[in-house]
Amino acid sequence: NLRNKGYFRGSWASVEVPNKVKDYEQAAKQLMMYIEGENTEKKVLEQRLPLAQAIFMSDNGKVISSFMSLYLGGSSDLPLPTNNDISVDLSPHRSLIVRAFSYTEQEPRHKLIRKQSKKMKEQLSSKGLSEKVQWNMPLIFDYGRPDDKVKRMELAFPWIADDEEETESTDDPKPLSQICKSDKNPKGWECAEFKEIKNPDIPNVQERIYKSANSVVTKIETNIFGEAQYEEALKRLEKYFNGHNNANLTMEIVVPVTFTMEIDDNFVPVEKFVAHGISVAVTDPPQPTDPKVYLMKNTPEFRVYVRAFGGVIPSAKSEEIYSRQFELLMKDLIKGKAMAENTVPPTLITLEYTNPEEGSQQRHEVVIPKPQTT
């Protein structure tokens, strides 16, 4: 009675459960209000099943956060919620291990989930499959309708699939002279302007001073499966440049795409953002119409340390590859006495200059802001 299946490639509306797992009814009510017309288009959306709950737990079983989500189908063109607590994101196909069971309203929900979870662990452990399951992220799919006396529920956990190994390429980074627009490369992209500072103590690292500029930024949210929604965040910025602003102005995108991750003292991500620079030709940038996109005007110049690398980054290995590059950057900075040992930078930045469709001719950069001195 366990099944391994791909789940719900499509859009989900999600809201964080205020009191971890206890206030799911309140969260579900907020989602229903969204599909009943509390959105920017006052549009009534088709109600679909299931209603889902995602729980994120620490290694010792403590609940960190919990979300309620409502499946909206395969469309990505959906109205924005007027309730800022709700996010609408497109989720990729996911492989899950699923156990289905029936329940009634009289049964305490938390006890029911705990009992079914225990049965799943016993079954999978007996077959030597327990290590292929991400036990710290249970997903509950509720198919029950109000009039059903006996309802259907599914308990699921992400399943670590045996995907084909993706190969990592380690070519040299594509030169900026072949990416950025110049007299020699008139068909190139407009690139963010910076001044390079030569430092012989850190030969493998480039120190830069970025000029004051305008940009737009949006937060990278997570979906029901706990995955960062990079594509959805990038789409919000793309819409801004395609005229979704208060001036209906279409603008050229400035490279690179900037991904910023704020971290705590244990290198655990706190928040993630993505930003695009605005062309210097646009002296008075329009305001975004999407409330999740923010205009940053005349950001002050800042100094950073940069390590560039090339090659293809397989999605399954991206976290591992970027972590290794940040580690190499920090080692070079410590060796050159540009950074003290045991320093944890509050912000990690990655810059993407190229499109993955260009094959191995890529340019990726990992960036650490230069520590402030007094």
Disulfide bonds with the S-S distance in Angstrom:
Cys180-Cys191 2.05
